[in-house]
């Protein structure tokens, strides 16, 4: 998993509440178990017409936001079914951070396991960040995970909370497998001890 330390990029405003995982990546794209290739189908029903043409008014189709790395999204983001394809699609598009006033629990947890930083902010700070995002590619936002702060284009700062263990995992690029591999010497020692004392197993 790619490490997350400091991210400086364009933030796309998506001020819609209750964006569920089917809106993020519709069910017809869940046939794959690969984590790549889903970015083109992110927000498919909002990004494209029925005949597959881009909806020019959708934020990620606008030139200023085509390479957005941050999403400033409405309340209760990631609700609905527990599909892990949702953070896969966001990450494959290039989104490394989602900022909202609240997240669905399963989606929130899945973000950390896939190298995406979900940040919860107050409604007041959300409005400030949404205003920053509305300015387009001329105004970039900096996400500083070590300092736990968001810096706006005008120098304003928003602090955010994060669980220390999750912060450690993101800073070091540790997913569940990598965490297990950190203990590989202890696991091997235990296996040898068990094999010696329980040779019939």
N, C-alpha and C positions, 0 to 999 in steps of 0.2 A: 504494500500500500504506500502511495506517495506521501511523504511527510508534509505536514501543514504547519508553517511557521508564520510568515507574513505574506499577505495577499494584497496586491494593489491592482485594482481593475475596475471596469465599468460595472455598475449595478443597474439591473433592469427592474423597473417598477411593475409589479403585477398585483394591483390592489383589488384582489377578489377574495372574499372569504370562503372558507370551506372547500378549498381546492383539494379534491380527493385523488387517490392514487390512480383511479381510472382516467381522470382528466390528465394526470401527469404522463401516464403511458397506458393507452387503452388495451383491453384484454386481448385483442387480436395479435398483439405483438409479444405475448408472453410465452410463445412456443420455444423460444431459444433459452439455453442455459448459459450463453456467453454474456459477458459483461460489456462487450463492445458492440457497436452498430446500432444501439438503441437511440442515440442522440438525434438522429434524423426524424424519429417518430415522437420525440418529446412534445407534449401538449398537442398531439396530432389533430384533434378535432377543433382546436382553436387556431392552429397554425395554417391549416389547409382547407380548401373547399372540398366538396364531395368528389370532384374530378382530379384532386391532387395538386391543385394550384395553390400558391401561397396566398394567405389572407394578408393584404398589405397593411391593415390596421393593427394586426397583432404585434405586440411589442418586440418579440424576438425576430420578427421579419423586417423590422425597421433597421436601416443601415447602422444607426448609432449603437444598436444592441446586439448585433449578430455575433459578436465575440464576448458577450457579457460573461463574467465569471462569478457574479454575485446576483442573487435574486432577493428583492425586497417584496415580500408576499403577504397577503391578507391573513387574518386570524384563522386558526385551526388548520394550518397547512398540512397536507399529507394524511388527511382522514380517509376513512373507507377501508378497503381490504388491505391486508398486510404484505402485499407484493414487494419483494426486494428489488424488482425491476425498476421501481420508481427512482430510488437513488442511483441505480446503474444508468438510467437514461439521463438524469441530470448531469452526472459526472461525465458521461460520454459526450454530451453537448459542450461541456467545459465549465459547468457550474460547480464551484468548490465551496460556496457558502450560501446559505439561505437564512435570511433575517425575517422574523415574524413576531407577532405578539404571543402566539402559542402554536404548538405542533401536536399532532396525534402521537401518542407514546411510541407505537411500534415503528412508525416512520422515523421519528426522532432517534431511536436507538439504531436503526438500520443505517442512518446517515454516518454515525461515528464508525461503524464497522466497514464503511466503504470510502473513508477519507473525506467526507463532506462535513463541514462545520455548521450545525444549525444553531443560530443565536436567537435567544428570546429577549425582546426589549419591551419597554413600557409603551403604551399607546402614544404618549407624548413624544418619545424618542423615535417611534415608528414614523410619525408624521414628518419629523425632521429628515430622516433618512429617505423617506419616499420623495420628499422635495428635492433632495440631492440627486436621487436616481432619475427624476424627471428631467434633469438638465442634459441628459444624454452623455455622449462620449467625451464631451469637453470637461466633465466633472467626474473624477475617479474617487473611489472610496478605498481606504486602506484598512484591512483587517489584521490586527496585531494580536496573535494568539498568546505569545509569552506575556504581554502586558495586559491582555484581556480588554482590549479597547478597539473601537471603531473610530477612525479619523475621517472626517468629511473634507471636501475640497476647500472649504473656507477656514479650516483649522479647528472646527468644533470636534469635541471628543465625547463618545458614548462608551461607558464602561459596561461590561457584561460578565455574568457569572457562568462558570462551567465546572463540572465535577473534576477534581484533580486527577483522578485515574484516567478519565476520558481525554483530558488535556494531555497527559503524558503519552497516551497511545497515539494521538494525532501528531504531536510534536516529533515522535520517533517513528511514525509510519507503521504502527503495530496493529494488525488485525488479529482475529482470534487464533489463526494458525501461527502467526509470528509470535504471539504471546506464549503459545505452547512450546514453540521451538526454543524460546529463551530458557526453558527448563529441561532441555533435552538431556543434559548431563545427569541431572537428578532422576529423570525418568529411566535412563539407561542403567543407572546404579540400582534403582529399585527393581527393575526387571531382572538383573543379574542376581540380586539377593533373593528374589522370589523363586527364580529357577533353581538356585542352590538349595533352598529350604523346602521346595515343593517340586522335586524332580519328576514326580508322577503326573504333573499337570501338562 
